C-alpha cells in the first residue's frame, strides 16, 4: 500500500513539474507579445527614478529595469515606465498593470507575505531619517519632541515615525500626502518642521532646493529599509529572471566586468566565473528560459552594480551619496550576491 502511495505521489510530482514551464513563462510571454516590459517606478525621485523635461527616465531603479529588459527581451529600450504613488504601487503590480515594481520599495514581512509579492533582492540598503531647517537649531532627532512632520502616505514611513516617537515618550504630529513631492512641497512651504523619508530620498529632495545648505539631514537612522524590486507571486520563472539579473550586476562588479569591457571579457577571460556569467562557458540562461547572453546584455545595458550606483547616487551624481553599507562585502559593505554557477 505504501509503495502504491509513493508511486502516486511521484506521479503528481512529475505532473506538477511538467506544468511549471508554462506557468513560469506567463509574464515573460506577455512582455514579449507586447514588445516591451512594463516597469512601475516612482513619480519622481532623483537618483532612483526621475523624468526629465522630455519625459526620459533615469535613476538606479530605471537602469535596473533596463537591465531586465535587455536580459529578457533583448534590448534596454524595450521597457516603458509607469509612475506610481506609494498607495497605488502594489495594486498596480497585483493587477498586472506592471510586470515589475522597481520603485524604492522596502522589503518587509507583511509585504512579502500578505500582498502577493516576491521581492527579488536588495538593490539599496537604506534607512529612514529626518531633514530640518538649520534655523530650527536642531542637531538630533531626539530634540524633535512636539514637532510636526511631513511624510508620504501608504509607506513604512508612518509606522517608523510612530515607533520612534512613542518609544522615546515624545509627542509629534504627522501630516501625510499621497505623493512624495507634495509632502516635500509642504515642508518647503513651512507646513511642518520636519520632512521624513528614507535617507536617500532626503538627499534626493535636498538637491532640488534653492539653498540646500540651509537644510540639515539629521544623523539618526531610525529604521532598516532594504529597498528592492518586486514581482507578483505565482510566476517563479519571471521572479528568477529579475532576481538573477540583480545578482548578475552585483557579481559583475566583484569580477571587474563593466559595460565597456563585458564583450572583451566574454571572449578573452580565462576566469571560469567570468566565462559562466557572460555565457562563453556553460549555459546559465537555459534554466531561466533565456539564451546564453542574457547577463552580457544586462551588463552592457546598465553597467555593473558599482556603475549604476556611482552614476545615479554616488560621486558621478548630484547626490554624492557614499557607498557605505552598499559597498561590496569584499570592500567593507554588505552587498553580496549568490554565485552564477
Secondary structure, 3 states (H helix, E strand, C coil): CHHHHHHHHHHHHHHHHHHHHHHHCHHHHHHHHHCCEEEEECCCECCCEEECCCCCEECHHHHHHHHHHHHHHCCCCCEEEEECCCCCHHHHHHCCCCCEECCCCECCHHHHHHCCEEECCCCEEECEEEEEEHHHCCCCHHHCCCEEEEEECCCCHHHHHHHHHHHCCCCEEEEEECCHHHHHHHHHCCCCCEEEEEHHHHHHHHCCCCCHHHEEECCCCCCCEEECCEEECCCHHHHHHHHHHHHHHHHHHHHCCCCCCHHHHHHHCCCHHHHHHHCCCCCCCHHHCCCCCHHHHHHHHHCCHHHHHHHHCCCCCCCCCCCHHHCEHHHCCCECCCCCC
